[in-house]
Amino acid sequence: MKTLNIVPFVFLILSVGCLNPDPTDPRPNVPSDVALDSGVVTSDADSETGLCPSAPADDESDPDRCIHTFVYRANGSAPATAVKVAGDFECPSTWAGSYSMSGPNSAGEFHIDVQLKPGRYQYKFIVDNTWVTDPENAERADNGSGDQNSVLTHSCPSEPDCTFNADCIVEDRPVCRQYQCAPCDCEPGQRCSPDTGQCETAPCEGPADCDTGQVCSDGACRGCLETEECAAGLVCVNGGCDVPECQTWSDCETPTDSCVDFQCQPRPCSRQLFSLGSNNQGYDRVLVAGEFTAWLENAVEMKRQDDGIWRAEIEMDNGRYAYKFVTYQNGNADPVWISDPGAMEQVSDGLGGENSIRTVDCSETTARFGRCGDPDVADWRDEIMYFVMVDRFYDSDGQSQPVDGATGGNAATGPSGQFEGGDLVGLSQKLGYLDDLGVTSLWLSAPYKNRDLAGAAIDPGTDPNQYSGYHGYWPSPENIDFSDPLNPRPIPAVESRIGTANDLRSVVDEAHDSGMKVLFDYVMNHVDVESGLYREHPEWFARGDGRDGRPNDGFALCGPLNLWNDPYWGTRCAFTDYLPPFDFDNADARAWSVADALWWAREYNLDGFRLDAIKHVSNEWLTDLRAALNEAFPTPQGDRFYLVGETFAYDDIGLLASYIEPSTKLDGQFDFPLKARLCEGIFQGRMNELQGWMDNVNRTAYPRDAIMTTWIGNHDIPRAIHFASGEIGNCREGSNPGQGWNLTPQQPQNPASYEQLGLAFGVLMTSPGIPLIYYGDEVGLAGGGDPDNRRMMPWDETQLSDAQIALRERLRSMIAVRRNYRALSRGQRTTIDVDGDQWVYRMACNNDNHTDVTVVVNRGGNERRVRGLPMGNYRDLESQDVVNNNDLRIPPRSIRLLERLEE
């Protein structure tokens, strides 16, 4: 949950907003009069000597200075033409970019010698007018404006192990990285360039030039896409050419196994095994014939195996079928029809004999449809989720009920902490819009009765504004008795400012009628201090214990006491002094909360919950909730009551994974780590890093049956369009009062920003996970931090730019393709080609019942040729144009979704 300006505490120390007030000026907003922790003064001159801390290489006027060589190594796939270095060491103006670097040399290296005084400095490279951190330097520092700078600690004399790649002559350490000779470690399918020392797609003339299992295509090594690309005797399995474990069921040693995707696996139910012992009858040939083969017309040959038993495997639909074995014995041409002696049921054949009966009753379809399953069976993997903050979506009657004392504002164009009038009736009226967009799952902000009073921010010292509970994250329940769980007293209440219980029921019913699932935001960490529940049961809530500055009587505050990640208090601290946190060690408190969640789920026929701030709640509560839901909803639609958690952690993938276990805990989480890498890959030209991380880290980080929710924008961070426009450079940006109230950005005017945001959505729509659309992001709605990122949804089409409308239409088109091609939501990715600006990959189910889709993403500013695709014609799944692979081009900032046509 992020309410008011509830953000991870690390962001609250920032005093400068992350949005540059002049978006055309990319320079870091580092104050020129701030001294760094080394004592180096970032002003026009050293405070003691009057000399600048830096100077050109030939300036030896200060004996305390010595040479430091800045080196930028250009990526071979996106070579630079001009590079400068800028930093807080420059004079007379810091961050001026006054040092132009020489290069590139034959290894693609740019360099410059600078005289520097010993100390700690911040710097960036300016590569073809784009400001970037040093890709080889892992030491970074926040620059106070939502981005990071590289950090250099310089000492004299400066004696690096190496400066250039050419300085490294040891075979196992052939490249220079951060002034030390190091191995050149590359991802599979890449090699260390002998010219630049950078990782590049490995060139090839044939398979012998590639890693084991790869193929050589269009002069580059990559994973296989189909068996025809592999050498004789090999098959394409999971993107690699390999010797098949099996080709047919009879290749498997265990009779109960079948051959699935060229691997022996337990036989799926729909693949029925028929067996007949020879009993010394001397059969020459045996067939299976029955109602499922049109009797003899399509009878299936059986195979005599080493144990002397005749067997056949037949793919069958559910049903009850009569059959017999057709045997040929001792060279006789005339068959003998016999019943199956091992059949459980026999019936008269009407001719004096018996037919055997085989009853098939299977629910699973793995054998027929592969890992992607039956495309016509509901599966949460196929959902498209849309988050509606009800108060900010649509006001049906022009009325609002403000909370006294809450800070207002014009939520149409900026921040407001007040109720603005959006309501449940308005949401019902706009369900057609969501259906037309392609939305299949609706996540509603918490609709429960909320606190009636205004409340302060999490840190009033940095944010003096007062807030209402418009967002739904301050539940204020009465002292509800759940002893009869189906008839609680009093009945849990809907927040009256957004509508009635009947209004809420209408939203859910109408959404279901449109084929949409519905999730509620469930807030289980705390309640309002004024609530009837807290007043009646204060013993159910965690209080301080007097240690380490915590109060003896009162709540231990998460922010001021830095308890967010404390192993004990992290699940017991209070976000504010008016939101007492549950102590779920108390079994009565835990039981009440679970009963409350279960009542809302039953009463409104919900399909799932988004569980707010799950890391601040005990595991016992989560396992109790899942057990209760499993009992209450034994056969939910889509085979699960979907629980998705919110854990605000961009770089702790293990923490997110620890809460996921669909049978006992969460089905998935909002994928914060993916959001950060997607932002960097698409908006900052690091597509190759995004590919490596998604394919090698993200794919294996979570349990196999987890279903993550993927996203590029939400209600706790500045709006996605400002990351896409480059106004915000830190892809892990949270929210703070500076950019929530003081820096309210305008709608970007450059169409390229909306095209880049469309590409981010494009990767989400062509990858596993449930893609989330935060209301307004489909038109690139502007907004800074919380609450500016919660402006009213714009409904006047005349106020939208052509670029905004184009973004929405492109998103609508990509959603339609995803919904029609299950490989995009359920398949596995094989990368064909990748560099900093382009990524080509195939999404496949490896099953004839599913169509593979090739995805081409070009985030660069130039048209690109698409290389590495198998020969043939391809159909664009959006435009329906057909093009040969040799003629395939992709425009700048574009994505193409392609189907290879049969020859």
Secondary structure, DSSP 8 states (H G I E B T S, - for coil): ---TT---HHHHT--S-SS-SSTT--S----TT-B-TTS-B-SSS-TTT---SEEETT----TT-EEEEEEEE--TTS--S-EEEEETT-SSSTT---EE-B---TTSEEEEEEEE-SEEEEEEEEETTEEE--TT---EEE-SSS-EEEEEEE-SS---S-SSGGG--BTTB-EEETTEEE-----TTEEE-TTT--EEE-B-SSGGGS-TT-EEETTEEE--SSGGGS-TT-EEETTEEE--S-SSGGG-SSTTEEEETTEEEE--TTEEEEEEE-TT--EEEEEEEEGGGTGGGG-EE-EE-TTSEEEEEEE--SEEEEEEEEEEETT-SS-EEE--TT-SEEEE-SSSSEEEEEEE-----HHHHGGG--TTS--GGG--EEEE-GGGT--SSS-----TT-----TTTS---S-----HHHHHHTHHHHHHHT--EEEE---B-B-SS-EE-S-TTT---EE-STTS-SB-----B-SSTTS-BS---B-TTT--HHHHHHHHHHHHHTT-EEEEEE--SB--TTSHHHHH-GGGB----SSTT--SSS--BTTTTT-TT-TTGGGT-BSSTTS-BB-TTSHHHHHHHHHHHHHHHHHTT-SEEEETTGGGS-HHHHHHHHHHHHHH-SS-GGGS-EEEE----SS-HHHHHTTB-TTTSBSEEB-HHHHHHHHHHHHTT-HHHHHHHIIIIIHHHS-TT---EE-S--TTSS-HHHHHTTS---TT----HIIIII--------HHHHHHHHHHHHHHHTSSSEEEEETTGGGT----STTGGG------GGGS-HHHHHHHHHHHHHHHHHHH-THHHHSEEEEEEE-SSEEEEEEE-SSTTS--EEEEEE-SSS-EE--S--SSEEEETTT--EEEGGG-EE-TTEEEEEEE---
